[in-house]
Amino acid sequence: MIILVVNAGSSSLKYQLMDSEDGRVLAKGLAERIGINGSQIKYSRPGAEQLVEVLELPNHSVAMQRVLELLTSPECGVVETMDAIDAVGHRVVHGGERFAGSCLIDAEVVAAIRAMIPLSPLHNPPNLAGIQACRNAMPGKPQVAVFDTAFHQTMPAEAYMYALPYSFYAEHGVRRYGFHGTSHQYVAERAIALMGLPLEESKIVTCHLGNGSSITAVRAGRSIDTTMGMTPLAGVPMGTRCGDIDPAIIRFMMNAKSEDGLDIDRMDRIMNHESGVLGISGVSSDFRDLYAAADEGNKRAQLALDMFIYQVAKSVGAYAAAMNGLNGLVFTAGIGENTPALRAAVCERLGYLGIEIDAEANARRGEEVLISTADSRVRVYCIPTNEELMIAKDTARLATGV
Ligand code: AMP
């Protein structure tokens, strides 16, 4: 089936038209600066130069309409008419406890995603705008929501509860939800297939290391714990997010800086946008820049890398304990797929689990490869993630009612 995969942000709309059977990408691109001056649409298809069209995009509906025109245009289109698009799959960030899997979108699902806005004020509103834009542009076309949180709904209560008064969970949904679920599920399923172990025996830790990073314990194909929490701010340090900190630090920093007007919004900004490896290094949130700076002797860049590696290794160790064993470890996303030195450094700290890395295999980047030695007690993989394919497959399955 031909599926349009849509990932709508507050001022952007990423899209990919793909064949859900073989994962072939027919066209993809990005509408940027929606509702802001200087908006544009990037459009690319295999074997052709990328088009960049500068035009006014006052809202997501106008952007979606133009994307559909490009996809079906006689000059640069990849399908003849919109009828060739079988269904639309949307990435939706927060599905709360309501969604443990993907689902066809109807008015009730839209209302449920809207009801989840307090838990995800930055992401669910633009996701809804993307859904509405596609409903306007393609009325009657099956639309499917695929949630970042859904895969983690199998976590047991002992892993998802916070030790706060129970009423905050019962009345406001304060608990761990976890994110990057589509990615963790995709690479875990790939690893299970590659390992050839019976599903029930598989104990895998998946490390999604990108701009945002999270680590997940996957036992028998199901998420049993993950480092992100009620929001994507928790867990290991990230590009600009602080990850886990002592919660009392927030009050301390706000008091210490109150004369400078450090209110809760400023605090939130600091923790989300000015912390992580950027905050520590003062150099960049991008690991390529950090490695380059560390190579030139920048001590804070080296510290940021060391902290990240330490916390990732610590999380893997914690999850090996949580699963009472480990037989697979996966690295994925921008950093996990492209940084052999970081993979080697994490694995070096995990020697006690019997992990041994094959230096030659580990030198490969951005491809599906076993990077552990034949003797390693844990099979370690680099597996490029493919959230779009996962979304396309779920969408095809639900749209055909299989
Ligand atoms: P993602 O969020 O998965 O797109 O990952 C983005 C991050 O991956 C960037 O901020 C970089 O830190 C990192 N990254 C991407 N490519 C490379 C590379 N070739 N070497 C090192 N880090 C990379």
Boltz pocket constraint, residues with backbone or C-beta under 6 A from the ligand:
constraints:
  - pocket:
      binder: B
      contacts: [[A, 209], [A, 210], [A, 211], [A, 212], [A, 239], [A, 285], [A, 286], [A, 287], [A, 288], [A, 333], [A, 334], [A, 335], [A, 338], [A, 339]]
      max_distance: 6.0
